[in-house]
Amino acid sequence: MGRYILRRLLHGIIVIFGVTIIVFVVTRMVGDPVKVMLPLEATLEQRAAFEKQLGLDRPIMVQFVEFMGDVARLDFGDSLWQHRPAMEIVFEKLPLTLVLTAVGIGLAFVLSIPLGIIAALRPGGVSDRSTVFVSLIGLSVPQFWLGLLFIVVFAVQLHWLPTSGTATIAHIILPGLTMALPVLARLVMIVRSSMIDELNQQYVQTGYAKGIPFLRVVGLHALRNASLPVATLVGWETIRAIAGYSVVVETVFAWPGLGLTAIQAIEREDLILLQAIVFSVAVLVVMINILMDIAYTLIDPRLRLA
């Protein structure tokens, strides 16, 4: 187990190193931080002096070596937009994104288990068909449209919830639901299909024949054996939320997390802040993958990680 974790950590470091190289190359190919920070009337001499100050006048390999040294110290420099350390901004915004992701994924997971089990108990029944129908609708609705619909109904018309901000628990309800519902639709379908397969296995019928209580057979044995694909999807959805569609939710609800900050950094061509954000997200993705691999052995002891 220890050797496996060390090997996965080594692979993760290689992935992060590769992502760092890509970030370095891309940020040198697009955007012009000198143009962003200097006024339009700046002279060529002023531009050259500022490029020298940023180190952009040096050979690309020299820039790369210095960049990797800075990454090792988690020092990406000061944001061109906010004029303070980029990693300080990341550490300030990241907890808000993690909280939003935890609320959305957690709510989807908690609701998907009972709904998926109920649908699997009678395949083709009313509850099963209703679950599949609602899930297909949830998969088809664009997340940004769902968020705007929630704002119009619950904030503008009913005045029940705020449209944006992070001051109270009420502020996270709408973005949390917007994050959760598409994930819930996918998780319910996975729980349903996995439970249908498990409930048709011989050990379930044997458990019934031995008089084992229904809830123990379904909730303990069958659900545990059906948990691997569910855990895989939970991990995948968590990665997608942090590295992808949290940007949509945070933008719609003006949630001041890492996703919204990334959009603002792109709009302002803040390459330094964007580098810090991409690096931090890459590290999170690697950590989540390692944690999910470890969780597999806790769910199913039959798995042996060499």
TORKOL-332126 format. One record per residue (C-alpha): residue in three letters; residue number from 1; x, y, z. Coordinates in steps of 0.2 Angstrom, whole numbers. Each point is the difference from the previous one (the first is absolute). Layout:
# TORKOL-332126
+--------+-----+-------+-------+-------+
| residu | num |  east | north |    up |
+--------+-----+-------+-------+-------+
|    ALA | NUM |     X |     Y |     Z |
...
+--------+-----+-------+-------+-------+
//
This chain:
# TORKOL-332126
+--------+-----+-------+-------+-------+
| residu | num |  east | north |    up |
+--------+-----+-------+-------+-------+
|    MET |   1 |     0 |     0 |     0 |
|    GLY |   2 |    14 |    12 |     5 |
|    ARG |   3 |    10 |    -4 |   -16 |
|    TYR |   4 |   -16 |     3 |   -11 |
|    ILE |   5 |    -3 |    17 |     8 |
|    LEU |   6 |    18 |     5 |    -3 |
|    ARG |   7 |    -1 |    -6 |   -18 |
|    ARG |   8 |   -16 |    10 |    -2 |
|    LEU |   9 |     8 |    15 |     8 |
|    LEU |  10 |    15 |    -1 |   -12 |
|    HIS |  11 |   -12 |    -2 |   -15 |
|    GLY |  12 |   -10 |    15 |     7 |
|    ILE |  13 |    16 |    11 |     1 |
|    ILE |  14 |     4 |    -5 |   -19 |
|    VAL |  15 |   -18 |     6 |    -5 |
|    ILE |  16 |     2 |    16 |    10 |
|    PHE |  17 |    17 |     3 |    -8 |
|    GLY |  18 |    -7 |    -3 |   -18 |
|    VAL |  19 |   -15 |    12 |     4 |
|    THR |  20 |    13 |    13 |     6 |
|    ILE |  21 |     9 |    -1 |   -16 |
|    ILE |  22 |   -16 |     2 |   -10 |
|    VAL |  23 |    -5 |    15 |    10 |
|    PHE |  24 |    17 |     8 |    -2 |
|    VAL |  25 |     0 |    -3 |   -19 |
|    VAL |  26 |   -18 |     6 |    -3 |
|    THR |  27 |     1 |    15 |    11 |
|    ARG |  28 |    15 |     6 |   -10 |
|    MET |  29 |    -9 |    -3 |   -16 |
|    VAL |  30 |   -16 |    10 |     3 |
|    GLY |  31 |    -3 |    16 |     9 |
|    ASP |  32 |    12 |    15 |     3 |
|    PRO |  33 |     1 |     5 |    18 |
|    VAL |  34 |    11 |    15 |    -5 |
|    LYS |  35 |   -14 |     7 |   -10 |
|    VAL |  36 |   -13 |    -4 |    14 |
|    MET |  37 |    10 |     9 |    13 |
|    LEU |  38 |     7 |    15 |    -9 |
|    PRO |  39 |   -11 |    14 |    -7 |
|    LEU |  40 |    -4 |     0 |   -19 |
|    GLU |  41 |    11 |    15 |    -2 |
|    ALA |  42 |    16 |    -8 |     7 |
|    THR |  43 |    15 |     1 |   -10 |
|    LEU |  44 |    11 |   -14 |    -7 |
|    GLU |  45 |    13 |     5 |    13 |
|    GLN |  46 |   -12 |    -2 |    14 |
|    ARG |  47 |    -6 |   -17 |    -7 |
|    ALA |  48 |    18 |    -6 |    -1 |
|    ALA |  49 |     3 |     5 |    18 |
|    PHE |  50 |   -15 |    -8 |     6 |
|    GLU |  51 |     3 |   -16 |    -9 |
|    LYS |  52 |    18 |     0 |     8 |
|    GLN |  53 |    -8 |     2 |    17 |
|    LEU |  54 |   -12 |   -15 |    -2 |
|    GLY |  55 |    15 |   -10 |    -8 |
|    LEU |  56 |    -9 |    -2 |   -16 |
|    ASP |  57 |    15 |     6 |   -10 |
|    ARG |  58 |    11 |   -15 |     5 |
|    PRO |  59 |     2 |   -16 |   -10 |
|    ILE |  60 |   -15 |   -12 |     1 |
|    MET |  61 |    10 |   -14 |     9 |
|    VAL |  62 |     6 |    13 |    13 |
|    GLN |  63 |   -18 |     5 |     3 |
|    PHE |  64 |    -5 |   -18 |     1 |
|    VAL |  65 |    14 |    -5 |    13 |
|    GLU |  66 |    -5 |    15 |    11 |
|    PHE |  67 |   -18 |    -4 |    -2 |
|    MET |  68 |     2 |   -18 |     6 |
|    GLY |  69 |    10 |     7 |    15 |
|    ASP |  70 |   -14 |    12 |     4 |
|    VAL |  71 |   -13 |   -14 |    -1 |
|    ALA |  72 |    10 |   -11 |    12 |
|    ARG |  73 |    -2 |    14 |    12 |
|    LEU |  74 |   -18 |     3 |    -4 |
|    ASP |  75 |     5 |    18 |    -5 |
|    PHE |  76 |    -8 |     5 |   -17 |
|    GLY |  77 |     3 |    18 |     3 |
|    ASP |  78 |   -13 |    14 |     2 |
|    SER |  79 |   -16 |     0 |    -9 |
|    LEU |  80 |     0 |    13 |   -15 |
|    TRP |  81 |   -18 |     4 |     4 |
|    GLN |  82 |    -1 |     1 |    19 |
|    HIS |  83 |    18 |     4 |     4 |
|    ARG |  84 |     3 |   -13 |    14 |
|    PRO |  85 |     7 |   -17 |     0 |
|    ALA |  86 |    -9 |   -12 |   -11 |
|    MET |  87 |     0 |   -15 |    12 |
|    GLU |  88 |    -7 |    11 |    13 |
|    ILE |  89 |   -15 |     3 |   -11 |
|    VAL |  90 |    -1 |   -18 |    -4 |
|    PHE |  91 |     0 |    -5 |    19 |
|    GLU |  92 |   -13 |    13 |     3 |
|    LYS |  93 |   -12 |    -6 |   -14 |
|    LEU |  94 |     2 |   -18 |     0 |
|    PRO |  95 |    -9 |    -4 |    17 |
|    LEU |  96 |   -16 |     8 |    -8 |
|    THR |  97 |     1 |   -11 |   -15 |
|    LEU |  98 |     3 |   -16 |    11 |
|    VAL |  99 |   -15 |     5 |    11 |
|    LEU | 100 |   -11 |     2 |   -15 |
|    THR | 101 |     6 |   -16 |    -8 |
|    ALA | 102 |    -2 |   -10 |    17 |
|    VAL | 103 |   -18 |     7 |     2 |
|    GLY | 104 |    -5 |    -5 |   -18 |
|    ILE | 105 |     9 |   -17 |    -1 |
|    GLY | 106 |    -5 |    -4 |    18 |
|    LEU | 107 |   -19 |     4 |    -3 |
|    ALA | 108 |     0 |   -10 |   -17 |
|    PHE | 109 |     8 |   -15 |     9 |
|    VAL | 110 |   -11 |     0 |    15 |
|    LEU | 111 |   -16 |     1 |   -11 |
|    SER | 112 |     6 |   -12 |   -14 |
|    ILE | 113 |     2 |   -15 |    12 |
|    PRO | 114 |   -19 |    -2 |     6 |
|    LEU | 115 |    -7 |     6 |   -17 |
|    GLY | 116 |    11 |   -13 |   -10 |
|    ILE | 117 |    -4 |   -14 |    12 |
|    ILE | 118 |   -19 |     3 |    -1 |
|    ALA | 119 |     1 |     1 |   -19 |
|    ALA | 120 |    10 |   -17 |     0 |
|    LEU | 121 |   -12 |    -9 |    11 |
|    ARG | 122 |   -13 |    -1 |   -14 |
|    PRO | 123 |     8 |     2 |   -17 |
|    GLY | 124 |   -13 |     7 |   -12 |
|    GLY | 125 |   -12 |     5 |    14 |
|    VAL | 126 |    -7 |    17 |     2 |
|    SER | 127 |    14 |     6 |    12 |
|    ASP | 128 |    13 |    -7 |   -12 |
|    ARG | 129 |    -7 |     9 |   -16 |
|    SER | 130 |    -3 |    16 |    10 |
|    THR | 131 |    18 |     0 |     6 |
|    VAL | 132 |     7 |    -3 |   -18 |
|    PHE | 133 |   -11 |    13 |    -7 |
|    VAL | 134 |     5 |    13 |    13 |
|    SER | 135 |    18 |    -5 |    -2 |
|    LEU | 136 |     0 |     3 |   -19 |
|    ILE | 137 |    -7 |    17 |     2 |
|    GLY | 138 |    13 |     4 |    13 |
|    LEU | 139 |    14 |    -6 |   -12 |
|    SER | 140 |    -8 |    10 |   -14 |
|    VAL | 141 |    -2 |    17 |     8 |
|    PRO | 142 |    16 |    12 |    -2 |
|    GLN | 143 |     7 |     4 |    17 |
|    PHE | 144 |     1 |    19 |    -3 |
|    TRP | 145 |   -19 |     0 |    -6 |
|    LEU | 146 |    -4 |    -9 |    16 |
|    GLY | 147 |     9 |    12 |    11 |
|    LEU | 148 |    -9 |    15 |    -9 |
|    LEU | 149 |   -17 |    -9 |     2 |
|    PHE | 150 |     3 |    -2 |    19 |
|    ILE | 151 |     5 |    19 |     1 |
|    VAL | 152 |   -16 |     5 |    -9 |
|    VAL | 153 |   -12 |   -11 |    10 |
|    PHE | 154 |     7 |     0 |    18 |
|    ALA | 155 |     9 |    16 |     1 |
|    VAL | 156 |    -8 |    13 |   -12 |
|    GLN | 157 |   -18 |    -6 |     1 |
|    LEU | 158 |    -2 |    -9 |    17 |
|    HIS | 159 |    13 |    10 |     9 |
|    TRP | 160 |     5 |   -16 |    10 |
|    LEU | 161 |    19 |     0 |    -3 |
|    PRO | 162 |    13 |    12 |    -5 |
|    THR | 163 |     7 |     0 |   -18 |
|    SER | 164 |    19 |     1 |     5 |
|    GLY | 165 |    12 |     2 |    14 |
|    THR | 166 |     7 |   -10 |    14 |
|    ALA | 167 |    -6 |     9 |    16 |
|    THR | 168 |   -11 |   -14 |     6 |
|    ILE | 169 |    -5 |   -18 |    -2 |
|    ALA | 170 |   -15 |     5 |   -11 |
|    HIS | 171 |    12 |     7 |   -13 |
|    ILE | 172 |     7 |   -17 |    -4 |
|    ILE | 173 |   -17 |    -9 |    -2 |
|    LEU | 174 |    -3 |     5 |   -18 |
|    PRO | 175 |    18 |    -2 |    -7 |
|    GLY | 176 |     0 |   -17 |    10 |
|    LEU | 177 |   -16 |    -6 |    -8 |
|    THR | 178 |     6 |     5 |   -17 |
|    MET | 179 |    16 |    -9 |     3 |
|    ALA | 180 |    -9 |   -15 |     7 |
|    LEU | 181 |   -14 |    -4 |   -12 |
|    PRO | 182 |    10 |    -5 |   -15 |
|    VAL | 183 |    11 |   -11 |    10 |
|    LEU | 184 |   -15 |    -7 |     9 |
|    ALA | 185 |    -7 |    -5 |   -17 |
|    ARG | 186 |    16 |   -10 |    -4 |
|    LEU | 187 |     2 |    -8 |    17 |
|    VAL | 188 |   -18 |    -6 |     1 |
|    MET | 189 |     2 |    -9 |   -17 |
|    ILE | 190 |    16 |    -8 |     6 |
|    VAL | 191 |    -7 |    -6 |    17 |
|    ARG | 192 |   -15 |    -6 |    -9 |
|    SER | 193 |     9 |   -11 |   -13 |
|    SER | 194 |    13 |    -6 |    13 |
|    MET | 195 |   -14 |    -5 |    13 |
|    ILE | 196 |   -10 |    -9 |   -14 |
|    ASP | 197 |    15 |   -11 |    -4 |
|    GLU | 198 |     4 |    -4 |    18 |
|    LEU | 199 |   -18 |    -3 |     5 |
|    ASN | 200 |     0 |   -14 |   -13 |
|    GLN | 201 |    15 |    -9 |     7 |
|    GLN | 202 |    -2 |   -17 |     8 |
|    TYR | 203 |     7 |     7 |    17 |
|    VAL | 204 |   -15 |    11 |     2 |
|    GLN | 205 |   -13 |   -14 |    -3 |
|    THR | 206 |    10 |   -10 |    12 |
|    GLY | 207 |    -1 |    14 |    13 |
|    TYR | 208 |   -18 |     1 |    -2 |
|    ALA | 209 |    -2 |   -19 |     2 |
|    LYS | 210 |    10 |     0 |    16 |
|    GLY | 211 |   -12 |    13 |     8 |
|    ILE | 212 |    13 |    14 |     0 |
|    PRO | 213 |   -10 |    17 |     1 |
|    PHE | 214 |    -4 |     8 |   -16 |
|    LEU | 215 |     9 |    17 |     5 |
|    ARG | 216 |    16 |   -10 |     5 |
|    VAL | 217 |     0 |    -9 |   -17 |
|    VAL | 218 |    -3 |    15 |   -10 |
|    GLY | 219 |     8 |    14 |    10 |
|    LEU | 220 |    15 |    -9 |     6 |
|    HIS | 221 |     5 |   -14 |   -12 |
|    ALA | 222 |    -7 |     5 |   -17 |
|    LEU | 223 |     3 |    18 |     2 |
|    ARG | 224 |    18 |    -3 |     6 |
|    ASN | 225 |     4 |   -10 |   -16 |
|    ALA | 226 |    -8 |    13 |   -11 |
|    SER | 227 |    10 |    14 |     8 |
|    LEU | 228 |    16 |    -1 |   -11 |
|    PRO | 229 |    -8 |     8 |   -16 |
|    VAL | 230 |    -9 |    12 |    11 |
|    ALA | 231 |    16 |     5 |     9 |
|    THR | 232 |     9 |     2 |   -17 |
|    LEU | 233 |   -14 |    12 |    -7 |
|    VAL | 234 |     1 |    10 |    17 |
|    GLY | 235 |    18 |     2 |    -2 |
|    TRP | 236 |    -1 |     5 |   -19 |
|    GLU | 237 |   -14 |    12 |     4 |
|    THR | 238 |    10 |     8 |    13 |
|    ILE | 239 |    15 |     2 |   -12 |
|    ARG | 240 |   -12 |     7 |   -13 |
|    ALA | 241 |    -8 |    12 |    13 |
|    ILE | 242 |    17 |     7 |     5 |
|    ALA | 243 |     8 |     1 |   -16 |
|    GLY | 244 |   -15 |     3 |   -11 |
|    TYR | 245 |   -18 |     5 |     3 |
|    SER | 246 |     2 |     9 |    16 |
|    VAL | 247 |     6 |    14 |   -11 |
|    VAL | 248 |   -18 |     0 |    -8 |
|    VAL | 249 |    -9 |     0 |    17 |
|    GLU | 250 |    12 |    13 |     8 |
|    THR | 251 |    -2 |    12 |   -15 |
|    VAL | 252 |   -19 |    -2 |     0 |
|    PHE | 253 |    -1 |     4 |    19 |
|    ALA | 254 |    15 |    11 |     2 |
|    TRP | 255 |     7 |   -12 |    12 |
|    PRO | 256 |    17 |     6 |     4 |
|    GLY | 257 |     9 |   -16 |    -2 |
|    LEU | 258 |    15 |    -6 |   -10 |
|    GLY | 259 |   -10 |    -3 |   -16 |
|    LEU | 260 |    -7 |    18 |    -1 |
|    THR | 261 |    18 |     6 |     4 |
|    ALA | 262 |     7 |   -10 |   -15 |
|    ILE | 263 |   -13 |     8 |   -12 |
|    GLN | 264 |     5 |    17 |     7 |
|    ALA | 265 |    18 |    -4 |    -2 |
|    ILE | 266 |    -2 |    -5 |   -18 |
|    GLU | 267 |   -10 |    15 |    -4 |
|    ARG | 268 |    14 |    11 |     7 |
|    GLU | 269 |    14 |   -10 |    -8 |
|    ASP | 270 |     7 |    -3 |    18 |
|    LEU | 271 |    12 |   -14 |    -5 |
|    ILE | 272 |     8 |    -1 |    17 |
|    LEU | 273 |   -16 |    -3 |     9 |
|    LEU | 274 |    -6 |   -12 |   -13 |
|    GLN | 275 |    15 |   -10 |     2 |
|    ALA | 276 |    -2 |    -2 |    19 |
|    ILE | 277 |   -18 |    -5 |    -3 |
|    VAL | 278 |     3 |   -13 |   -12 |
|    PHE | 279 |    15 |    -7 |    10 |
|    SER | 280 |   -11 |    -1 |    16 |
|    VAL | 281 |   -14 |    -9 |   -10 |
|    ALA | 282 |    12 |   -13 |    -7 |
|    VAL | 283 |     6 |    -4 |    18 |
|    LEU | 284 |   -18 |    -2 |     6 |
|    VAL | 285 |    -4 |   -11 |   -14 |
|    VAL | 286 |    15 |   -11 |     3 |
|    MET | 287 |    -4 |    -1 |    19 |
|    ILE | 288 |   -19 |    -4 |    -3 |
|    ASN | 289 |     6 |   -15 |   -12 |
|    ILE | 290 |    11 |    -7 |    13 |
|    LEU | 291 |   -13 |     1 |    14 |
|    MET | 292 |   -13 |    -8 |   -11 |
|    ASP | 293 |    12 |   -15 |    -4 |
|    ILE | 294 |     3 |    -2 |    19 |
|    ALA | 295 |   -19 |     1 |     3 |
|    TYR | 296 |    -2 |   -15 |   -12 |
|    THR | 297 |     9 |   -11 |    13 |
|    LEU | 298 |   -11 |     6 |    14 |
|    ILE | 299 |   -16 |    -4 |   -10 |
|    ASP | 300 |     5 |   -17 |    -7 |
|    PRO | 301 |    14 |    -9 |    11 |
|    ARG | 302 |     2 |   -12 |   -14 |
|    LEU | 303 |    10 |    12 |   -10 |
|    ARG | 304 |    18 |    -1 |     3 |
|    LEU | 305 |    11 |    15 |    -6 |
|    ALA | 306 |    18 |    -6 |    -4 |
+--------+-----+-------+-------+-------+
//
